[in-house]
Amino acid sequence: MTHLFRIEEKIWDSVDYDTILDTATALEKAGLDQPPYAVFDIQATLNHKIMARLFSGWDKFITRAHAPTRTFTFRYEYDKENNHLTTRLKINESWLDHQNIEKICKYNSIDPAQLHGEIEYISSFLNHTLFALLATKNASKTTEKIKKHGPKSRKRPREYDYITTIKIGKITETQRGDGDGQSSVRPHLRRGHIRNQRVGKGLSEVKPIFIQPCFINADESWINNQRKEYRIAA
């Protein structure tokens, strides 16, 4: 049993690779990049368009693997003593091991080294994304405790004790759009960063502090022009 973090699909329209990476780097410098649990899973659904935007040059692999839309589930196991994070990808209810990856590569005519590299790259990005979203002050994080089956139940055991779903929360910060206001800009993530702040007597000392990432939108017209199901909810 472990904890599952689910990243809502709409979030991918509001983040980009550089913002996530810069925020993760700032978290690391601030010493705030420790995994939330020793073992946890991350689940995210990425369609072909989002994958191509986040990971340039990978659209051919996605097409070849017949996965225009795929829900990725990665398991992260953190060895605190050695400061090492092990990841595994789950496909069709099975956790991929070396033998399964070799079969996939043979079936799809993919170089095993390439697939290993891509799996590692995606798992690392999702891990950075989770850290950034957990630190985002106006991201919505809802945790559900999963009820266990009774001792005499023949049902399949529950895989998770808790599931946390992360969404875009209520956006209160706005910026003015450029031009005459005819165009609108969707919400986006303002990156987390390190800022040197003067402290102490006479502000003679400098202390680095971490500024939390935050979802903001450029103008209200983006929200007003969306269909009802795409409006930002608290």
N, C-alpha and C positions, 0 to 999 in steps of 0.2 A: 504494500500500500504506500502511496506517495501523494504529493500535492501536484495538481495540474494547474498551469496558468494558460488560459485561452486568450489570444489576442484577437479582438474583433476585426473583421475584414476591412471595415471602413477606415480604420486607422492608417492603412497603407496609402490611402490617398493624401494623407497629411504629413507623411514623414519622407525623408530621403536618406540615402546611405551616409552621406557626409555628416548630416546633423546627428544621426545616431552614433556614428563613430566618434565624433568630436565630444559628444556628451559622455560616452563611455570612457574616453581618455581622461576627461575632467574628473569623472567619478573615481577612476583609478588613482589619479594624482591626489585626490582628497582622501583616499583610503576608504572609500564608500562602495567598493566594487565586490564586496563579499557576497557569495551566493545566499539566497534566502533560506535554503535548506540544504542538508547534506545530499539528498536525492530529490529531484523534482523534474517534472516534464513541462515542455512548452509545446502548445499546439497552435498552428497558424495556417490559414487558408490563403494561398497565393495563386492568382490566375496568371495566364501567360503574359499579359500586358504588364502586370506589376513585377513579375520576375525579370522580364526583359529590361524594365526601367531600373530596378534595384541592382541587378547583376548583369551589366552590359555584356553582350556577346554570348549569353547562355541560352538565347531563344532557340537555337538549333538543337541543343540537347533536350530542351523541354518538348519540342515537337517530335523528336526522334523517340522519346520515351512515352509518347502518346499520353501526355499529361497536361492539357491546356489549363486545367485547374486541379490543384492538388492540395490536400490537407496534410501538412507535415506535422509529425509528432516526434520530438526529440527528448530523450532522457539524459539528464545531466547528473553525474555522480562526482561529488567533490571530496577529494582527499585532502583534508585540512593540514595534516601533518606534513605532506609533501607539496602542498599548494598546487595540486594537479586536478584538472577537470576532465573527466572521461565522458564522451557523448556517444549515443547510439540512436539510429533512425528506425522508426517503426513503420512498417508497410504491411498491409493485409494482416493485422493483428500479430505480426511477428517482428521481433527486434533483429535488425540486420546484423549478421556476423560476416566474417571474411568470406565464408563459403557461399552465402546467399548473394553477396555483392558480385562475386565471380560469375554466378549464374545469370544475374541481371545483365552484366556486361557482355556475356557471351550471346544472350538472346537479342540484345539491342545493338550489337557490334560497337560497344563503347570501350574505350581504353580504361582498364581498372584504375590506373593512377589518376586519370582525369575525374572519374566518378568519386573516388576517395576524396580528391581535392575539393570537388564541388559540394559534397556532403559536409565536409569539414567547414567550408566557407559559409554555407547556409546556416549550419548549427551555431557557428560563432556569431554571425549577424543576429540571429534570433535571440541568443543569449545577451548580446549587447542591447538589443531592442527592449528586452524584458527589464534589464537594469535601468535603462533610460525611462521607461514608462512607469516603473515603480517609484522613481524619483520625481516624476512630473506632478506638479502640485495640483493641477486641475484635471488629471486623468481620473476616470471613474473606475474604481476597483471593487467588485462585488464578489464576496466569498460565500460559497454554499457548502454546507456540511453534508456529506453523502451518507444516507442511512445504510446501515449494514443489514444484510438478510438475517433472519432468525437462525438459530443453531440447527434446526431441522429442515431448513430450506434446501431445495435441490437446484436452486437458481445459481447461475455463475457468480462467484464472489465479486464484489465491487472492487474495481481496480484502484480507486482513489478515495482518500479520506475527505479531502477538500478540493474544490474546484474554484479558482478565482478567475473571473472574466474581466478583462481590461478594455474599457471603451473610452472614447472622447467624452469628457465631462462637460459641465456648463462652461461656456466661454464668456468671460466678462471683459477681457482685454481686446481692444480693437485698434486698428491703425487706419489712417485715411488712405484710400486708393489713389492712384495716380490718374491724371487726365480729368475728363469731365464726368467720371463716375459711371460711364456706360458699361464698363467691364467690371467684373467682380472676381474676387480671389477667395478660394476655398480656405478653410482653417488649415494652419500648418504649425509644426512644432518649432518653437524657438529653443535653440540648443542650450543645454546646461553648460556652464563654464566656470572657471576659477577667476575670482576677482581679488586683487590685493586691497585690503581695507585697513586704514590707519586706526590704531587702537592705543590704549594706554594713556598715561599722563601726557598732556600736551600733544596727543596723537603722534607721539614720537616713534611708535612701533608699527610695523606692517605685518598684518596677519592674512594669509590666503584663506578665502572662504568660498564655498561652493554655492553658486547661484542655480537654483532649480530650473529645469526646463519647464516650458509652459505652452499649452496650445493657445494660439491666438488666431484671429481672422482679420483680414485687411479691411473689410467693409461689411456692413450689415446686408447689403444687397445679395451677397452670396447665400446667406441664410434665407432671406425672403424669397429668392427665386427658386429654391429647391422644392421638390415634391415633398409631401408631408412626411413620408417614411425616411427622408434623408435629413430632416431637421435635427439640429443638435438638441439633445435632451439632457437634463440635469442628472 
